[in-house]
């Protein structure tokens, strides 16, 4: 089984950064001589990925969220939906929301933001089972601020519990999410991510401590092997107990030392491996 993963296509982000943002220099370096074509490059990277998917013919494609920079940006949403439509002609596509996809203010999920997401991209969480693997695609913004949409938070918890009840001990569980539930602070530092943490505490980048513990308790009697995430716009590898936490760099504007790209996940004889690939 082959899975292709993308995250943080985030159309409109580079253009936003150029208008005055802590990432202005990063955006300028990424765009080079084409400063006026920020969204153009984001769009072209998505087109490149569609071509890659057409060659690779994956079992399915996952988008780990932050599809666009602004959920009210209808032009960017239409562009993304065209790419997704092309991908759906190649293989099934599982989409889950990032914080920019479910919040009018991208730092806080809102009922209005979630409504716009569902109208454009469908369910905000789902699952898929194949070859004794359970794949869960979740809305991590509900874990970041559960008190805001508490009913939706509990509905997703119930959904996860029900999906886990359907499997037996032979199953391996893989979770796809936008925010990492947990990364070790030392891994953040060793991966040269000091810029990401310079003006925000680690709580912006991962689940709150109490919620993180509740999240992992959901899987205490299962074989949770991997959690694949986005949000950091760079690659990072961490772990929580026996579970690997894999963060993938953005297909759009990267913020760390890794380029724009995607991840190939291969499952062979129940062994899961993965590799990051650049699109540039």
C-alpha positions as CSV (number, residue, x, y, z in Angstrom):
1,X,0.0,0.0,0.0
2,X,1.3,3.4,-0.9
3,X,0.0,6.7,0.6
4,X,0.9,10.2,-0.5
5,X,0.7,12.9,2.2
6,X,0.7,16.7,1.7
7,X,0.0,19.4,4.2
8,X,0.0,23.2,4.5
9,X,-0.7,24.0,0.8
10,X,-2.0,27.2,2.4
11,X,-2.7,29.3,-0.7
12,X,-2.4,33.0,0.1
13,X,0.2,32.6,2.9
14,X,3.2,33.8,1.0
15,X,1.3,36.9,-0.3
16,X,0.2,37.6,3.3
17,X,3.7,37.3,4.6
18,X,5.0,39.8,2.1
19,X,2.6,42.5,3.4
20,X,4.4,42.5,6.8
21,X,4.9,39.5,8.9
22,X,7.6,37.8,10.9
23,X,8.0,35.5,7.9
24,X,8.5,38.2,5.3
25,X,12.2,37.4,4.8
26,X,11.4,33.7,4.6
27,X,8.7,34.4,1.9
28,X,11.0,36.6,-0.1
29,X,13.8,34.0,-0.1
30,X,11.3,31.3,-1.2
31,X,9.8,33.4,-4.0
32,X,13.2,34.7,-5.2
33,X,12.7,37.1,-8.2
34,X,8.9,36.5,-8.4
35,X,7.7,38.4,-5.3
36,X,4.4,39.3,-6.9
37,X,3.7,35.6,-7.6
38,X,3.3,34.2,-4.1
39,X,0.0,32.4,-4.7
40,X,1.2,31.4,-8.2
41,X,4.1,29.4,-6.7
42,X,1.8,27.8,-4.1
43,X,-0.6,26.9,-6.9
44,X,2.2,25.5,-9.1
45,X,3.5,23.3,-6.3
46,X,0.0,21.8,-6.0
47,X,0.0,21.2,-9.7
48,X,3.4,19.5,-9.5
49,X,2.1,17.2,-6.7
50,X,-1.0,16.2,-8.9
51,X,1.5,15.2,-11.6
52,X,3.5,13.2,-9.0
53,X,0.4,11.5,-7.8
54,X,-0.6,10.6,-11.3
55,X,2.8,8.8,-11.7
56,X,2.8,7.1,-8.3
57,X,-0.8,5.9,-8.4
58,X,-1.2,5.8,-4.6
59,X,-3.8,3.8,-2.7
60,X,-5.0,7.2,-1.3
61,X,-3.8,10.8,-0.8
62,X,-4.0,12.6,2.5
63,X,-4.1,16.4,3.0
64,X,-3.2,17.2,6.6
65,X,-4.7,20.7,6.6
66,X,-4.2,24.4,6.3
67,X,-5.5,24.1,2.8
68,X,-5.8,27.8,2.4
69,X,-4.5,30.7,4.5
70,X,-7.9,32.4,4.8
71,X,-11.1,30.4,4.9
72,X,-13.0,33.4,3.5
73,X,-10.7,33.5,0.4
74,X,-13.1,32.0,-2.1
75,X,-10.6,32.4,-5.0
76,X,-8.0,30.2,-3.2
77,X,-10.6,27.7,-2.2
78,X,-11.7,27.3,-5.8
79,X,-8.1,26.8,-6.9
80,X,-7.6,24.1,-4.3
81,X,-10.9,22.4,-5.1
82,X,-9.8,22.1,-8.8
83,X,-6.5,20.4,-7.7
84,X,-8.5,18.1,-5.4
85,X,-10.9,17.2,-8.2
86,X,-7.9,16.1,-10.3
87,X,-6.5,14.1,-7.5
88,X,-9.8,12.3,-7.0
89,X,-9.6,11.1,-10.6
90,X,-6.3,9.3,-9.6
91,X,-7.1,7.9,-6.1
92,X,-9.3,8.5,-3.1
93,X,-8.4,11.7,-1.2
94,X,-8.8,12.2,2.5
95,X,-8.8,15.8,3.7
96,X,-8.7,17.1,7.3
97,X,-8.7,20.7,8.5
98,X,-5.9,22.8,9.8
99,X,-6.4,25.8,12.0
100,X,-6.6,28.2,9.0
101,X,-9.4,26.1,7.6
102,X,-11.9,26.2,10.5
103,X,-11.3,29.6,12.1
104,X,-12.3,33.1,10.9
105,X,-9.4,33.8,13.3
106,X,-7.0,31.0,12.4
107,X,-5.8,30.7,15.9
108,X,-9.2,29.7,17.3
109,X,-11.7,27.3,15.8
110,X,-15.2,28.7,15.3
111,X,-18.7,27.5,14.4
112,X,-18.7,29.8,11.3
113,X,-15.2,28.6,10.2
114,X,-16.1,24.9,10.6
115,X,-19.3,25.5,8.7
116,X,-17.4,27.0,5.7
117,X,-14.9,24.1,5.8
118,X,-17.7,21.5,5.7
119,X,-19.5,23.3,2.9
120,X,-16.3,23.2,0.8
121,X,-14.5,20.1,1.8
122,X,-16.9,17.8,3.6
123,X,-16.6,16.0,6.9
124,X,-13.9,17.3,9.3
125,X,-13.0,13.8,10.5
126,X,-13.2,10.3,9.0
127,X,-11.6,6.8,8.9
128,X,-10.6,4.1,6.5
129,X,-9.7,0.4,7.2
130,X,-7.5,-1.8,4.9
131,X,-5.1,-4.7,5.4
132,X,-5.5,-4.7,9.2
133,X,-4.7,-1.0,9.4
134,X,-7.1,1.6,10.8
135,X,-6.4,5.1,9.4
136,X,-8.0,8.0,11.4
137,X,-8.2,11.5,9.9
138,X,-9.1,13.9,12.7
139,X,-9.9,17.6,13.3
140,X,-7.1,18.6,15.6
141,X,-8.4,22.1,16.1
142,X,-11.1,20.6,18.3
143,X,-8.4,19.3,20.6
144,X,-6.6,22.7,20.7
145,X,-9.6,24.6,22.0
146,X,-12.2,21.9,23.0
147,X,-14.2,24.3,25.2
148,X,-15.2,26.5,22.2
149,X,-17.2,23.8,20.3
150,X,-17.5,21.3,23.2
151,X,-20.3,19.3,21.5
152,X,-18.3,18.8,18.4
153,X,-15.3,17.9,20.5
154,X,-17.2,15.1,22.2
155,X,-18.8,13.9,19.0
156,X,-15.3,13.4,17.5
157,X,-14.1,11.6,20.7
158,X,-17.1,9.3,20.4
159,X,-16.3,8.7,16.7
160,X,-12.7,7.7,17.5
161,X,-13.9,5.4,20.3
162,X,-16.4,3.7,18.0
163,X,-13.8,3.2,15.2
164,X,-11.4,1.7,17.7
165,X,-14.1,-0.6,19.0
166,X,-14.6,-2.1,15.5
167,X,-11.0,-3.4,15.3
168,X,-9.2,-6.3,17.0
169,X,-5.7,-6.6,18.4
170,X,-4.3,-7.5,15.0
171,X,-4.9,-4.0,13.7
172,X,-2.3,-1.2,13.6
173,X,-3.6,2.3,14.0
174,X,-2.3,5.3,12.1
175,X,-3.6,8.8,12.8
176,X,-3.5,11.8,10.5
177,X,-3.9,15.2,12.1
178,X,-2.9,18.8,11.5
179,X,-1.4,19.8,14.9
180,X,1.0,17.3,16.4
181,X,-0.6,16.0,19.6
182,X,2.9,16.1,21.1
183,X,6.5,16.7,20.1
184,X,9.5,16.8,22.5
185,X,10.8,20.3,23.1
186,X,14.4,18.9,22.5
187,X,13.3,17.7,19.1
188,X,12.1,21.2,18.3
189,X,15.4,22.7,19.3
190,X,17.6,20.1,17.6
191,X,15.7,20.6,14.4
192,X,16.6,24.3,14.4
193,X,13.0,25.4,15.0
194,X,13.9,28.2,17.4
195,X,12.1,30.7,15.1
196,X,8.9,28.9,15.5
197,X,9.1,29.1,19.3
198,X,10.6,32.5,19.7
199,X,7.3,34.4,19.9
200,X,5.0,31.5,20.9
201,X,5.1,28.9,23.6
202,X,5.0,25.3,22.6
203,X,1.3,25.3,23.4
204,X,0.6,26.9,20.0
205,X,2.2,24.0,18.2
206,X,0.7,21.0,20.0
207,X,-2.2,19.8,22.1
208,X,-2.5,21.3,25.6
209,X,-1.0,18.9,28.2
210,X,-4.3,17.7,29.7
211,X,-5.9,17.2,26.3
212,X,-2.8,15.4,25.0
213,X,-3.0,12.9,27.9
214,X,-6.7,12.3,27.2
215,X,-6.0,11.9,23.5
216,X,-3.4,9.2,24.0
217,X,-5.5,7.4,26.6
218,X,-8.0,6.8,23.8
219,X,-5.5,4.5,22.2
220,X,-4.1,2.8,25.4
221,X,-5.4,-0.7,24.3
222,X,-4.4,-0.4,20.7
223,X,-1.3,-0.6,18.6
224,X,-0.9,3.1,17.7
225,X,2.2,3.0,15.5
226,X,2.3,6.4,13.8
227,X,0.9,9.9,13.9
228,X,1.4,12.0,10.8
229,X,1.0,15.8,11.1
230,X,1.6,19.2,9.5
231,X,1.4,22.7,11.0
232,X,5.1,23.3,11.6
233,X,5.9,23.9,7.9
234,X,9.1,21.8,8.3
235,X,10.0,18.2,8.9
236,X,10.3,16.9,12.4
237,X,10.5,13.4,13.9
238,X,9.6,12.8,17.5
239,X,7.9,10.1,19.6
240,X,5.5,9.5,22.4
241,X,6.2,6.3,24.2
242,X,6.1,3.7,21.3
243,X,4.4,5.9,18.8
244,X,6.3,7.9,16.2
245,X,5.1,11.5,15.6
246,X,6.0,12.6,12.1
247,X,5.7,16.2,11.0
248,X,5.9,17.0,7.3
249,X,7.1,20.2,5.6
250,X,4.6,22.3,3.7
251,X,3.8,21.8,0.1
252,X,3.4,25.6,0.2
253,X,5.7,28.1,2.0
254,X,8.2,26.2,4.3
255,X,9.3,27.9,7.5
256,X,12.2,25.6,8.6
257,X,15.3,24.3,6.9
258,X,13.4,21.8,4.8
259,X,12.0,22.6,1.3
260,X,8.4,22.4,0.0
261,X,7.4,18.8,-0.4
262,X,5.3,15.7,0.3
263,X,5.7,12.4,2.1
264,X,5.5,8.9,0.7
265,X,4.2,6.3,3.2
266,X,4.7,2.7,2.2
267,X,3.2,-0.3,4.0
268,X,4.6,-3.7,3.0
269,X,4.0,-6.9,5.0
270,X,2.4,-4.7,7.8
271,X,5.7,-2.7,8.1
272,X,5.3,1.0,7.7
273,X,8.0,3.2,6.3
274,X,8.0,6.7,5.0
275,X,10.2,9.3,3.1
276,X,10.0,13.0,2.5
277,X,10.4,14.2,-1.1
278,X,10.9,17.8,-2.3
279,X,8.8,19.2,-5.1
280,X,11.5,21.8,-6.1
